[in-house]
C-alpha cells in the first residue's frame, strides 16, 4: 500500500545542509498498525509529513496504492490527500469558530458532498465516538479528550485508507490518551492503516509494528508477536 524507496529530505540552514531523512526505504501493507518512535530530531514527523503529501522529498520515490505520487502536481497530490489520507495531530487543529459538528463536516463540504448526506454522516460519526451530545459545542467548550475525538471523526469522515497520527495523545492525560488509542485501534480492527508518531514507549509498543528512527535513518523495524500488542 505504502512503498517509499531511498527517500531523502534535506534542508539548508545557513551554510549547512541538514539531513532530516537520509535514504529511508519502507513498505507498509494495507491494514497495518505502525508506530514511529525515536528522539526529537530523528525525522519522525518529517517522514509522516512526506507520507501525508504535506511535504516533498529531496530525492527518492513514494508510491501509494501503486501510484507514484512524487511525480504528481500539487493539485493532483491534494486530491489524493483528501481522498485517501486522514490526519490527527497533537494540537487537534480544530477551527475555533466552528462547532464540533461543523468541524467534522468540513472535509465533506470540501469534497462536494450534498448537505443532507453530510448531516447523516456527521451525526453517525459523532455518535460512534460518543460525542453526539457535544455536537453544537465549540472547541473551547470541550476537554482535550473530546477535542481529539472530534479530530478523529473529522479525519475519518471521508473514509480514507490511511490515518496518520502525530503524537495523538501528547496533550492528553493518561486516561484520555488511553481512550483515544483504543478508538484508533478500533479503526485498525475495521481495516484502516494507522501510522502513529509517538514519544511514549507504552503507546508505541501497542502497535503490531514499531519503527525506530535515529538521525534521519530507519534504525529498527520490529514486528510484534501475535497477541503481543494487546
N, C-alpha and C positions, 0 to 999 in steps of 0.2 A: 504493500500500500504506500508506504513512505520509503524512498530509496535516495539517499544522498551519497555522493561519491566525490571524495577528495575536495571537500569544501574548505575554503579559506575565507576569512573575513578580517581584513586589515584596516586599521585606522591610522591616520597620521596625526600625531600630537606634537606640534612644534616641528623640530627637525628629526623626530624619532617615529619609527613605524611600530605600531602596537599590533600584535597578532592576537585578536580576540578569539578567532578559531583558526586552527592550524592543521590542515589535511585531515579533516574529520569525514569518515565514511560510516554509514549506518543504514540498516534496513529494519523496518518495523512492520509487522503484519497487521492486518485488519483485526480489531478486537483486542489488541494487546493493551496491558496496563503497565505503563513505564514511568518510573521516577528518574529524575535527573538531579544528581547531587554533586556537591563539590564546594570548595571555599569561594568566598567573594572574589570576583575577577577571573574565575576559571572558565567562563564562556557559556554558562548555563542559559542565562536569559538571552544572550546573543543567538544561541542555537535555536531557542524557542521562537524568537522573532523571525528568524530565517524560515523556519518550518511553517510559520503562520503567514508568510509572504508580507511581513511588515518591514523587512529589510532584504537587501540583495547581497549575495556573496561576492567576494572579490574574484574568486575562481571556484571551479567545480560545477557539479550538476545536481539538480534536485528534481526528482520525478515523484509525482503524486498521482496515485491510481493509474500509473503507466504513462502519464503525460509529463513531458519535460516543461516544468513551469518556469524555469530560469530563463527560457527564451521568449516568454510571453510579454506583451506590452503591459504597462501599468493598468490600463483599463481591463485587459484580459485577466490579469492577476487579481484585481479587485473582484471580478465576477467569480473566480474560483474560490477566493477567500470567503465571500459572502455565502456561497452555495455549500462549501464543503468543510469549513473550519469554524469552530466556536472558540471563544476566548473567555477565561476567567482570571481576573487579576487580584493581587493582594489589596489594592486600594479601591476595589469594586468598580470604579469608573461609571457610576450611575449618573444620569443627568439630574441635577438637584431640583430643577423646577418641575420635573415630571413625576407623576405618581408611580408606584410600583408597577401597576398595570400598563401605564404608558411607556415605561422603560422597557418592559418585556415586549410590548407591541412594536417598538421602533424598528427592529430588523425586518418585520413583516411588512411594514409600510415601505421601507426602502426596497423590498423585493416586489412590491406592487400587488400584494395580496389584498383582496377585497375586504371591506370593513367588517361585514358580517362574519366571514371566516376568521378574520383577525380576532374578533371578540371571543369566539368559541375557543380558539386555540390558546389565547392568553388565559382565559378562565381555567381551562383544563390544566395548563402548565402551573399556574399558581396553586390550584387545588392539589396537584400531585406533590407539591413541596410544602403543603400546609400553610400557605400564605394567602388563602382566599379572603380571610378577614382583614388583611392588611393591604388589599389591592389599591385602595384610594389614599394610602399614606405616602408621603414623600420621603426620600431617603433619610432626612434628618430626624424623622419620626420613628425610624426603625433601629433596632440593635444591629451590631456588627454581623451577627449570625444571620439575621433576617435580610440584611442588605446582600450578603453573599448568596443567599437562596434566590433572591431576585436576580442577581447577576447570573447565576446558573440557569435560571429559567430563560433569561434573555439570550444566553449563549447557545441554548439548545432548542429554542423555539422554531428555528428553521430546519431542524433535524439534520445537523451536519454529521459528517462521517468521522471527524476528528475533533477532539476537545483538547485545547492547550491551556493548562492551568499554571500560572506563575505565582508561587507562594500563596495558594488559595486560603491557607489557614494562618498566614503570617500576622494578621491584625486581629485574630480571634483568641479568646480564652480556650483552654484545653477542651472543655465540654462542647462549646460551639464548634471548635475545629474538628473534633471527632464526628459531630453531626454532619458537617459539610463533607468530610471524607467519605462517610457512609453513603451520602447522596451521590457523590461522584462514582463510587464503586458500584452502586446500583445501576448507574448508566452503563458501566462496563459490562455488567451482567446482561444488559439488553443489547450488547453488540457494539457499543461505541468504543472507539480507540481513544485512550486517555494518555497524554503525556503531561507529567506534573513536575515542575521545578520546586524543590523544597530544600531548606536548610535543616529540617527536622529529621534525624535518622529514624525515629519511630514511625513517622508518616511515610518516609521513603521506603522503608523496609516492608511496608504493607503491599507494595506493588509486586507483581509477578516477575518483573524485570527491573533491575536497578543499573542505571548508567552513572558512572562517576567520572567527573571531568577535572582536569588539572592543567593549568597554563594553556588553555585553548585546545587541548587534545583529549581524546577519549582514553581515560586511564584504566577503567574497568567496565566490563559488561557482564553482569551476573543475572542469572535466571533462578528464581526461587523454585524449590522442590514443590511437588504437588501438595496442596493444603498448607503451604508454608506462609501464605500471605494473609491468612485469616487473622 
